């Protein structure tokens, strides 16, 4: 079993920065692709960013590219999402995800492991 626990959400002003953390435990390995999805109010889940398996390549949604950065510390089994220049449109519940499938795309069905989510609210 894989457990993912997000933290770091909160309230931030537009233009500010916030870093989310995802602590992974259980049978998870550095070869897993991990990432972040978000659920905007009244919307379906959408991919924010992912870091692909052991290769470490990254992929970002167009809406966050250049503002958000995903990283991972394999020794600590932790994934981060560094969010800069936050906009009110970024307000959402953010979820950490993981999959064994290196070729999982942006569809949430490709990610069997999910955290509980952490709320990010951007004001102004």
Buried (B, 14 or more C-beta within 10 A) or exposed (E): EBBBBBEBBEEBEEEBEBEBBBBBEEEBEEEBBBBBBBBEEEEEBBBBBBBBBEEEEBBBBEEBEEBBBBBBEBEEBBBBBBBBEBBEEBBBBBBBBBBBEEEBEBEBEBBEBBBEBBEBBBEE
